[in-house]
Amino acid sequence: MNPETHLSLHRARSTELREQAVKFRTAREAGATGSLRTVHSSPRTLRTQLGWTLVELGLRVLPGRESLACHSPRTV
């Protein structure tokens, strides 16, 4: 991919994320009733956010990486 194309895609996504962050902050400050659906446009994004939250929680619950390294299969 052309570096300029990659950079423009990155800038567009960055702008989208900043806009979502502003919407989220204003909804929280306005005292949204605990529902993230007012901030997110579709239930799919809510499921995605919930999924990544569960992944992050699972990674925190797992033991240290040192113990996982000895059990991972070798690819070479």
MARNU-925803 format. One record per atom (N, C-alpha, C): residue in three letters; x, y, z. Coordinates in pm, whole numbers, padded with zeros to 5 digits, always signed. Atoms other than C-alpha are relative to their C-alpha. Last residue first. Layout:
<recs>
ALAXYZ...
</recs>
This chain:
<recs>
VAL-00118+00016+00086VAL+01001-02309+01318VAL+00052-00142+00008THR+00039-00014+00140THR+00647-02261+01444THR+00117-00023-00093ARG-00106-00060+00079ARG+00702-02385+01799ARG-00044+00002-00146PRO-00063+00086+00100PRO+00390-02448+02002PRO+00107+00075-00079SER+00041-00036+00136SER+00325-02234+02311SER+00072-00090-00101HIS+00104+00087+00049HIS+00354-02407+02648HIS-00043+00030-00143CYS-00051+00136+00005CYS+00689-02264+02761CYS-00104-00096-00057ALA-00101+00015+00104ALA+00583-01911+02668ALA+00048-00144-00011LEU+00065+00035+00126LEU+00261-01926+02871LEU+00103-00030-00109SER+00053+00135-00012SER+00443-01942+03206SER-00069-00044-00129GLU-00110+00095-00008GLU+00657-01642+03117GLU-00052-00143+00004ARG-00035+00048+00134ARG+00353-01445+03003ARG+00111-00105+00004GLY-00101-00074+00074GLY+00227-01410+03358GLY+00037-00065-00132PRO-00130-00015-00069PRO-00089-01589+03469PRO+00098+00074-00091LEU-00100+00102+00033LEU-00417-01516+03294LEU+00127+00020+00082VAL+00019+00114-00090VAL-00673-01296+03474VAL+00107-00107-00023ARG-00042-00038-00135ARG-00552-00974+03311ARG-00008-00117+00097LEU-00146-00015-00001LEU-00567-01129+02967LEU+00052+00042+00136GLY-00061+00132+00005GLY-00921-01249+03033GLY+00152+00007+00003LEU+00017+00060-00132LEU-01029-00899+03137LEU+00066-00138+00005GLU-00093-00069-00091GLU-00884-00754+02818GLU-00008-00058+00140VAL-00135+00045+00035VAL-01063-01018+02611VAL+00101+00065+00093LEU-00017+00135-00054LEU-01389-00948+02797LEU+00139-00056-00033THR-00010-00014-00145THR-01354-00576+02727THR+00021-00136+00065TRP-00137-00041-00030TRP-01282-00656+02364TRP+00021+00022+00149GLY-00093+00109+00030GLY-01605-00853+02341GLY+00143+00037+00034LEU+00013+00098-00108LEU-01810-00583+02515LEU+00099-00115-00020GLN-00063-00060-00119GLN-01678-00322+02273GLN-00006-00097+00117THR-00145-00003+00022THR-01759-00545+01978THR+00071+00055+00122ARG-00050+00137-00017ARG-02106-00619+02113ARG+00151-00005-00018LEU+00010+00030-00143LEU-02171-00245+02154LEU+00052-00141+00028THR-00114-00066-00064THR-02039-00183+01803THR-00002-00023+00150ARG-00121+00073+00034ARG-02282-00445+01672ARG+00122+00064+00066PRO-00029+00099-00104PRO-02573-00290+01862PRO+00128-00078-00029SER+00058+00130+00029SER-02553+00012+01631SER+00035-00099+00112SER+00107-00003+00098SER-02501+00386+01658SER-00064-00136-00023HIS-00033+00084+00115HIS-02303+00403+01976HIS-00119-00011-00093VAL-00127-00042+00056VAL-02344+00694+02218VAL+00031-00077-00127THR+00015-00140+00038THR-02710+00662+02307THR+00127+00051-00066ARG+00067-00007+00131ARG-02667+00283+02295ARG-00023+00145-00043LEU-00095-00046+00100LEU-02413+00312+02578LEU-00064+00009-00138SER+00012+00072+00127SER-02689+00293+02834SER+00098+00058-00100GLY-00075+00125-00004GLY-02601+00397+03187GLY-00004-00079-00130THR+00059+00095-00095THR-02877+00654+03201THR+00071-00134-00003ALA+00072+00104+00073ALA-02668+00922+03032ALA-00041-00109+00098GLY+00069+00091-00089GLY-02570+01189+03280GLY-00084-00102-00073ALA+00142-00037-00001ALA-02487+01478+03050ALA-00079-00093+00090GLU+00014-00123-00077GLU-02120+01431+03140GLU-00146+00041+00012ARG-00026+00032-00141ARG-02133+01069+03025ARG-00019+00123+00087ALA+00110+00082-00049ALA-02301+01164+02696ALA+00018-00035+00147THR+00116-00087-00020THR-02056+01449+02642THR-00120-00079+00051ARG-00021-00088-00115ARG-01761+01218+02701ARG-00122+00087+00026PHE+00005+00081-00121PHE-01893+00950+02465PHE+00014+00087+00124LYS+00139+00038-00022LYS-01966+01200+02189LYS-00015-00079+00130VAL+00071-00122-00041VAL-01617+01350+02225VAL-00146-00032+00029ALA-00041-00030-00137ALA-01460+01003+02216ALA-00071+00124+00053GLN+00068+00093-00089GLN-01661+00912+01907GLN+00035+00028+00146GLU+00140-00039-00004GLU-01539+01226+01731GLU-00080-00091+00092ARG+00009-00121-00082ARG-01179+01145+01827ARG-00144+00047+00011LEU-00015+00039-00140LEU-01219+00793+01693LEU-00009+00120+00092GLU+00121+00070-00043GLU-01355+00918+01361GLU+00007-00036+00148THR+00104-00101-00013THR-01068+01168+01325THR-00130-00063+00048SER-00032-00076-00120SER-00814+00893+01393SER-00106+00107+00025ARG+00043+00082-00114ARG-00981+00674+01133ARG+00025+00072+00132ALA+00146+00007+00003ALA-00950+00949+00872ALA-00052-00080+00119ARG+00054-00130-00043ARG-00589+01021+00969ARG-00152-00002+00005HIS-00026-00013-00142HIS-00496+00653+00945HIS-00058+00130+00055LEU+00094+00090-00068LEU-00661+00623+00606LEU+00016+00010+00151SER+00131-00065+00008SER-00466+00932+00489SER-00109-00087+00065LEU+00005-00115-00091LEU-00141+00784+00620LEU-00136+00069-00004HIS+00005+00052-00136HIS-00198+00450+00449HIS-00014+00113+00101THR+00135+00055-00016THR-00276+00624+00121THR-00017-00051+00143GLU+00091-00113-00009GLU+00040+00834+00151GLU-00144-00046+00021PRO-00008-00062-00133PRO+00246+00525+00232PRO-00096+00118+00017ASN-00074-00125+00009ASN+00122+00346-00083ASN+00002+00067+00138MET+00085-00117+00000MET+00000+00000+00000MET+00090+00123+00000
</recs>
